Amino acid sequence: MAEDCIKSVTATDAQSISEIAFRSKASWGYSDDFMRACRNELTYRASTIESSDFEFWAYRDKEEILGFYALEFGAADFAELEALFVDPEHFGTGIGRALMAHATNRVQARRVLRILIQSDPYADAFYSALGAIRVGQRESESIAGRFLPLLEISIEAARPQRSDK
């Protein structure tokens, strides 16, 4: 996975990344009702993409977006991984790992100490394999009474990661 495939997301990419997020989430076999409840949180708007509190980056093959992530920098000592989605047609190709390595390097460059991740239960193992540890849970914004794993990656001990592994 080449680092040069990861480019910043612009406001004109909002629909494309929203579609990827929705397809990726749906690939876990969630019901239609569940997916309808998640539609708003999986929709990314130009105003959020352009906000100085966020960084959005996409893995691109030429101009086609194959996956993306978003970081929110609202606190001095941590960044929150707001999103990391890969188009289901490209699961298992290393794009998710490349995006996460890039995100870690972006956080490290800002001298932030940790990344918080509210994970989908199906993605918990992915983040754990990358060194995330479970630090609690958080209630879903879309589904009342549903609690999601809250994970953390410490940046203090992290060294810059290569995204071509």
KELO-595947 format. One record per atom (N, C-alpha, C): residue number from 1; residue in three letters; x, y, z. Coordinates in steps of 0.02 Angstrom, whole numbers. Example, Ala and Ser with C-alpha at 12.3 -4.5 7.8 and 13.67 -1.06 7.14 Angstrom:
> num,residu,x,y,z
> 1,Ala,660,-284,390
> 1,Ala,615,-225,390
> 1,Ala,660,-165,390
> 2,Ser,642,-112,354
> 2,Ser,684,-53,357
> 2,Ser,645,2,394
//
This chain:
> num,residu,x,y,z
> 1,Met,42,-59,0
> 1,Met,0,0,0
> 1,Met,44,62,0
> 2,Ala,37,101,-49
> 2,Ala,80,160,-56
> 2,Ala,50,220,-19
> 3,Glu,92,253,20
> 3,Glu,72,313,57
> 3,Glu,46,366,9
> 4,Asp,73,369,-51
> 4,Asp,51,421,-98
> 4,Asp,-19,410,-125
> 5,Cys,-52,355,-107
> 5,Cys,-122,343,-126
> 5,Cys,-169,377,-77
> 6,Ile,-144,402,-21
> 6,Ile,-187,433,29
> 6,Ile,-183,508,19
> 7,Lys,-241,537,4
> 7,Lys,-247,608,-11
> 7,Lys,-303,638,32
> 8,Ser,-300,702,42
> 8,Ser,-352,735,82
> 8,Ser,-419,732,46
> 9,Val,-471,730,86
> 9,Val,-540,730,62
> 9,Val,-562,803,56
> 10,Thr,-600,818,5
> 10,Thr,-628,885,-4
> 10,Thr,-704,881,4
> 11,Ala,-735,939,9
> 11,Ala,-808,943,16
> 11,Ala,-843,908,-42
> 12,Thr,-814,907,-101
> 12,Thr,-846,875,-158
> 12,Thr,-847,799,-152
> 13,Asp,-809,772,-104
> 13,Asp,-807,699,-92
> 13,Asp,-859,676,-42
> 14,Ala,-899,722,-14
> 14,Ala,-945,705,40
> 14,Ala,-992,647,21
> 15,Gln,-1022,649,-37
> 15,Gln,-1068,596,-57
> 15,Gln,-1032,530,-65
> 16,Ser,-974,530,-96
> 16,Ser,-936,468,-106
> 16,Ser,-917,435,-41
> 17,Ile,-892,474,7
> 17,Ile,-871,443,70
> 17,Ile,-932,420,110
> 18,Ser,-987,457,105
> 18,Ser,-1048,436,140
> 18,Ser,-1073,369,113
> 19,Glu,-1070,361,47
> 19,Glu,-1091,298,16
> 19,Glu,-1046,241,38
> 20,Ile,-981,252,41
> 20,Ile,-934,200,63
> 20,Ile,-949,182,136
> 21,Ala,-959,232,178
> 21,Ala,-974,218,249
> 21,Ala,-1037,175,255
> 22,Phe,-1088,191,218
> 22,Phe,-1151,155,222
> 22,Phe,-1143,83,197
> 23,Arg,-1110,74,139
> 23,Arg,-1099,6,111
> 23,Arg,-1055,-35,158
> 24,Ser,-1004,-4,186
> 24,Ser,-959,-40,231
> 24,Ser,-996,-64,293
> 25,Lys,-1035,-20,323
> 25,Lys,-1073,-38,383
> 25,Lys,-1124,-93,367
> 26,Ala,-1158,-85,310
> 26,Ala,-1210,-134,290
> 26,Ala,-1180,-203,277
> 27,Ser,-1116,-205,259
> 27,Ser,-1085,-270,241
> 27,Ser,-1082,-318,301
> 28,Trp,-1091,-292,361
> 28,Trp,-1090,-335,421
> 28,Trp,-1157,-371,431
> 29,Gly,-1205,-359,387
> 29,Gly,-1268,-396,391
> 29,Gly,-1320,-364,436
> 30,Tyr,-1312,-301,452
> 30,Tyr,-1362,-266,493
> 30,Tyr,-1428,-262,456
> 31,Ser,-1483,-259,494
> 31,Ser,-1550,-256,465
> 31,Ser,-1562,-189,430
> 32,Asp,-1612,-187,388
> 32,Asp,-1631,-125,354
> 32,Asp,-1650,-71,404
> 33,Asp,-1687,-91,457
> 33,Asp,-1707,-43,509
> 33,Asp,-1645,-14,544
> 34,Phe,-1598,-56,560
> 34,Phe,-1536,-34,592
> 34,Phe,-1500,15,546
> 35,Met,-1494,-2,483
> 35,Met,-1458,41,436
> 35,Met,-1494,108,427
> 36,Arg,-1560,108,426
> 36,Arg,-1597,172,422
> 36,Arg,-1581,215,483
> 37,Ala,-1577,184,542
> 37,Ala,-1562,221,603
> 37,Ala,-1492,251,602
> 38,Cys,-1447,219,565
> 38,Cys,-1377,242,562
> 38,Cys,-1364,291,505
> 39,Arg,-1412,302,461
> 39,Arg,-1402,342,401
> 39,Arg,-1372,411,417
> 40,Asn,-1399,445,466
> 40,Asn,-1375,513,481
> 40,Asn,-1302,513,503
> 41,Glu,-1284,466,548
> 41,Glu,-1214,466,572
> 41,Glu,-1165,443,519
> 42,Leu,-1189,410,467
> 42,Leu,-1146,387,412
> 42,Leu,-1146,436,353
> 43,Thr,-1177,493,362
> 43,Thr,-1180,544,310
> 43,Thr,-1132,600,328
> 44,Tyr,-1084,613,285
> 44,Tyr,-1033,663,297
> 44,Tyr,-1049,725,255
> 45,Arg,-1049,782,288
> 45,Arg,-1067,844,256
> 45,Arg,-1006,887,242
> 46,Ala,-1013,928,191
> 46,Ala,-958,973,171
> 46,Ala,-934,1015,230
> 47,Ser,-981,1039,270
> 47,Ser,-962,1082,326
> 47,Ser,-918,1046,377
> 48,Thr,-929,982,387
> 48,Thr,-887,943,432
> 48,Thr,-819,930,401
> 49,Ile,-819,912,337
> 49,Ile,-756,900,302
> 49,Ile,-711,962,303
> 50,Glu,-741,1020,297
> 50,Glu,-703,1083,294
> 50,Glu,-688,1112,363
> 51,Ser,-715,1083,416
> 51,Ser,-704,1109,483
> 51,Ser,-631,1101,504
> 52,Ser,-605,1150,539
> 52,Ser,-535,1146,563
> 52,Ser,-528,1096,620
> 53,Asp,-583,1071,648
> 53,Asp,-580,1021,701
> 53,Asp,-569,951,674
> 54,Phe,-575,942,608
> 54,Phe,-571,876,577
> 54,Phe,-518,873,524
> 55,Glu,-493,812,513
> 55,Glu,-452,795,455
> 55,Glu,-484,734,423
> 56,Phe,-498,738,359
> 56,Phe,-524,682,320
> 56,Phe,-472,663,267
> 57,Trp,-457,599,263
> 57,Trp,-409,574,214
> 57,Trp,-438,513,179
> 58,Ala,-422,505,116
> 58,Ala,-450,449,76
> 58,Ala,-394,411,42
> 59,Tyr,-404,346,38
> 59,Tyr,-361,303,-2
> 59,Tyr,-392,302,-72
> 60,Arg,-353,324,-121
> 60,Arg,-379,332,-189
> 60,Arg,-340,288,-238
> 61,Asp,-377,259,-284
> 61,Asp,-348,226,-342
> 61,Asp,-366,271,-400
> 62,Lys,-316,307,-424
> 62,Lys,-328,362,-470
> 62,Lys,-374,412,-434
> 63,Glu,-434,424,-458
> 63,Glu,-479,470,-423
> 63,Glu,-533,434,-383
> 64,Glu,-537,367,-390
> 64,Glu,-589,330,-353
> 64,Glu,-569,320,-280
> 65,Ile,-614,337,-235
> 65,Ile,-602,327,-164
> 65,Ile,-619,255,-145
> 66,Leu,-570,220,-116
> 66,Leu,-580,150,-95
> 66,Leu,-591,144,-20
> 67,Gly,-573,195,16
> 67,Gly,-582,197,88
> 67,Gly,-563,265,115
> 68,Phe,-582,280,176
> 68,Phe,-566,345,205
> 68,Phe,-566,341,281
> 69,Tyr,-537,393,311
> 69,Tyr,-543,401,383
> 69,Tyr,-552,475,399
> 70,Ala,-577,487,459
> 70,Ala,-584,555,485
> 70,Ala,-560,557,557
> 71,Leu,-522,607,573
> 71,Leu,-499,620,641
> 71,Leu,-530,685,665
> 72,Glu,-552,685,728
> 72,Glu,-576,746,759
> 72,Glu,-526,767,812
> 73,Phe,-503,829,807
> 73,Phe,-455,856,854
> 73,Phe,-489,908,898
> 74,Gly,-526,885,948
> 74,Gly,-563,931,991
> 74,Gly,-531,940,1058
> 75,Ala,-484,898,1076
> 75,Ala,-452,902,1141
> 75,Ala,-376,905,1131
> 76,Ala,-342,931,1181
> 76,Ala,-269,939,1174
> 76,Ala,-232,872,1178
> 77,Asp,-258,824,1217
> 77,Asp,-219,764,1229
> 77,Asp,-243,702,1191
> 78,Phe,-298,709,1152
> 78,Phe,-319,652,1112
> 78,Phe,-355,675,1049
> 79,Ala,-354,631,1001
> 79,Ala,-393,639,940
> 79,Ala,-442,581,939
> 80,Glu,-500,592,909
> 80,Glu,-548,538,903
> 80,Glu,-551,516,831
> 81,Leu,-546,450,820
> 81,Leu,-555,423,753
> 81,Leu,-630,424,741
> 82,Glu,-653,474,706
> 82,Glu,-724,484,693
> 82,Glu,-750,432,644
> 83,Ala,-708,410,598
> 83,Ala,-729,362,547
> 83,Ala,-668,328,518
> 84,Leu,-677,265,500
> 84,Leu,-629,229,458
> 84,Leu,-670,176,422
> 85,Phe,-678,185,357
> 85,Phe,-718,139,317
> 85,Phe,-682,123,253
> 86,Val,-688,60,233
> 86,Val,-661,36,169
> 86,Val,-719,7,130
> 87,Asp,-719,22,65
> 87,Asp,-771,-7,22
> 87,Asp,-767,-83,28
> 88,Pro,-823,-117,40
> 88,Pro,-822,-190,50
> 88,Pro,-788,-229,-5
> 89,Glu,-788,-204,-66
> 89,Glu,-754,-238,-121
> 89,Glu,-679,-240,-111
> 90,His,-653,-200,-64
> 90,His,-581,-196,-53
> 90,His,-561,-217,18
> 91,Phe,-607,-251,53
> 91,Phe,-590,-279,119
> 91,Phe,-532,-328,110
> 92,Gly,-488,-330,158
> 92,Gly,-434,-379,158
> 92,Gly,-375,-361,113
> 93,Thr,-374,-302,84
> 93,Thr,-320,-283,39
> 93,Thr,-266,-241,72
> 94,Gly,-275,-224,136
> 94,Gly,-227,-183,172
> 94,Gly,-243,-109,173
> 95,Ile,-298,-89,141
> 95,Ile,-316,-19,139
> 95,Ile,-332,7,209
> 96,Gly,-369,-31,249
> 96,Gly,-384,-10,317
> 96,Gly,-322,-1,359
> 97,Arg,-275,-47,353
> 97,Arg,-212,-41,390
> 97,Arg,-173,21,367
> 98,Ala,-172,33,302
> 98,Ala,-136,91,275
> 98,Ala,-168,156,301
> 99,Leu,-234,158,301
> 99,Leu,-268,217,326
> 99,Leu,-255,228,400
> 100,Met,-255,174,439
> 100,Met,-243,180,511
> 100,Met,-171,201,525
> 101,Ala,-123,176,487
> 101,Ala,-53,197,495
> 101,Ala,-47,272,479
> 102,His,-80,293,426
> 102,His,-79,364,407
> 102,His,-110,406,463
> 103,Ala,-166,384,490
> 103,Ala,-200,420,545
> 103,Ala,-154,426,605
> 104,Thr,-120,372,622
> 104,Thr,-74,373,679
> 104,Thr,-18,423,668
> 105,Asn,8,425,608
> 105,Asn,60,473,592
> 105,Asn,35,545,594
> 106,Arg,-27,557,573
> 106,Arg,-56,625,576
> 106,Arg,-64,647,648
> 107,Val,-87,602,691
> 107,Val,-96,618,761
> 107,Val,-28,631,793
> 108,Gln,19,589,778
> 108,Gln,87,596,805
> 108,Gln,117,663,784
> 109,Ala,106,683,722
> 109,Ala,133,746,696
> 109,Ala,105,806,735
> 110,Arg,45,799,760
> 110,Arg,14,853,800
> 110,Arg,33,849,873
> 111,Arg,74,800,890
> 111,Arg,97,790,959
> 111,Arg,40,776,1007
> 112,Val,-10,740,981
> 112,Val,-66,717,1022
> 112,Val,-47,650,1052
> 113,Leu,-71,635,1112
> 113,Leu,-47,578,1150
> 113,Leu,-84,512,1136
> 114,Arg,-147,517,1112
> 114,Arg,-185,455,1102
> 114,Arg,-241,465,1052
> 115,Ile,-263,409,1026
> 115,Ile,-321,407,981
> 115,Ile,-376,368,1015
> 116,Leu,-435,397,1021
> 116,Leu,-493,362,1046
> 116,Leu,-533,337,987
> 117,Ile,-560,276,994
> 117,Ile,-597,244,940
> 117,Ile,-661,215,968
> 118,Gln,-718,241,946
> 118,Gln,-781,208,961
> 118,Gln,-791,158,905
> 119,Ser,-782,96,920
> 119,Ser,-780,43,869
> 119,Ser,-847,9,860
> 120,Asp,-861,-9,799
> 120,Asp,-915,-57,787
> 120,Asp,-890,-123,817
> 121,Pro,-935,-162,847
> 121,Pro,-912,-226,875
> 121,Pro,-876,-271,824
> 122,Tyr,-897,-267,761
> 122,Tyr,-865,-309,710
> 122,Tyr,-794,-285,694
> 123,Ala,-778,-223,708
> 123,Ala,-711,-196,692
> 123,Ala,-664,-198,753
> 124,Asp,-688,-219,810
> 124,Asp,-649,-221,871
> 124,Asp,-584,-260,861
> 125,Ala,-587,-318,830
> 125,Ala,-527,-359,820
> 125,Ala,-477,-325,775
> 126,Phe,-501,-290,724
> 126,Phe,-457,-253,678
> 126,Phe,-415,-203,718
> 127,Tyr,-447,-161,758
> 127,Tyr,-411,-111,797
> 127,Tyr,-366,-142,850
> 128,Ser,-389,-196,881
> 128,Ser,-348,-230,931
> 128,Ser,-284,-257,899
> 129,Ala,-289,-283,839
> 129,Ala,-230,-308,804
> 129,Ala,-180,-252,788
> 130,Leu,-203,-191,788
> 130,Leu,-160,-133,775
> 130,Leu,-135,-101,840
> 131,Gly,-149,-132,896
> 131,Gly,-124,-108,960
> 131,Gly,-173,-70,1003
> 132,Ala,-235,-65,982
> 132,Ala,-285,-30,1023
> 132,Ala,-304,-74,1082
> 133,Ile,-317,-41,1138
> 133,Ile,-341,-77,1198
> 133,Ile,-410,-49,1216
> 134,Arg,-450,-93,1245
> 134,Arg,-517,-73,1265
> 134,Arg,-513,-33,1330
> 135,Val,-545,26,1330
> 135,Val,-544,69,1389
> 135,Val,-614,82,1416
> 136,Gly,-665,53,1384
> 136,Gly,-733,63,1407
> 136,Gly,-783,51,1352
> 137,Gln,-839,84,1358
> 137,Gln,-891,79,1307
> 137,Gln,-927,147,1304
> 138,Arg,-963,157,1250
> 138,Arg,-1000,219,1240
> 138,Arg,-1066,202,1206
> 139,Glu,-1119,237,1227
> 139,Glu,-1184,224,1197
> 139,Glu,-1185,251,1126
> 140,Ser,-1215,212,1082
> 140,Ser,-1224,230,1012
> 140,Ser,-1266,294,1007
> 141,Glu,-1248,337,960
> 141,Glu,-1287,397,947
> 141,Glu,-1349,380,905
> 142,Ser,-1349,323,872
> 142,Ser,-1403,305,826
> 142,Ser,-1453,256,856
> 143,Ile,-1429,211,899
> 143,Ile,-1471,157,926
> 143,Ile,-1471,162,1002
> 144,Ala,-1525,186,1031
> 144,Ala,-1530,192,1104
> 144,Ala,-1522,124,1136
> 145,Gly,-1482,122,1190
> 145,Gly,-1471,60,1227
> 145,Gly,-1417,15,1198
> 146,Arg,-1389,34,1142
> 146,Arg,-1334,-5,1111
> 146,Arg,-1269,27,1132
> 147,Phe,-1225,-14,1161
> 147,Phe,-1160,11,1183
> 147,Phe,-1105,-17,1139
> 148,Leu,-1058,27,1123
> 148,Leu,-1004,10,1077
> 148,Leu,-937,11,1113
> 149,Pro,-891,-33,1092
> 149,Pro,-825,-33,1123
> 149,Pro,-790,34,1113
> 150,Leu,-759,58,1166
> 150,Leu,-717,118,1163
> 150,Leu,-645,95,1171
> 151,Leu,-605,109,1121
> 151,Leu,-536,85,1119
> 151,Leu,-489,145,1119
> 152,Glu,-426,130,1133
> 152,Glu,-376,184,1134
> 152,Glu,-310,157,1107
> 153,Ile,-277,199,1069
> 153,Ile,-209,186,1047
> 153,Ile,-165,240,1077
> 154,Ser,-114,221,1113
> 154,Ser,-68,268,1143
> 154,Ser,-17,289,1090
> 155,Ile,-9,354,1083
> 155,Ile,39,380,1034
> 155,Ile,106,393,1067
> 156,Glu,108,401,1132
> 156,Glu,171,414,1167
> 156,Glu,223,362,1150
> 157,Ala,202,299,1151
> 157,Ala,249,245,1138
> 157,Ala,251,225,1064
> 158,Ala,204,252,1027
> 158,Ala,201,233,956
> 158,Ala,257,266,918
> 159,Arg,282,231,871
> 159,Arg,331,261,825
> 159,Arg,297,268,758
> 160,Pro,323,311,716
> 160,Pro,291,319,651
> 160,Pro,284,251,617
> 161,Gln,225,240,589
> 161,Gln,210,176,557
> 161,Gln,217,183,482
> 162,Arg,239,130,451
> 162,Arg,240,127,378
> 162,Arg,174,99,355
> 163,Ser,147,128,303
> 163,Ser,82,106,279
> 163,Ser,88,56,221
> 164,Asp,148,34,206
> 164,Asp,156,-11,149
> 164,Asp,164,-84,172
> 165,Lys,147,-98,233
> 165,Lys,152,-167,259
> 165,Lys,88,-203,250
//
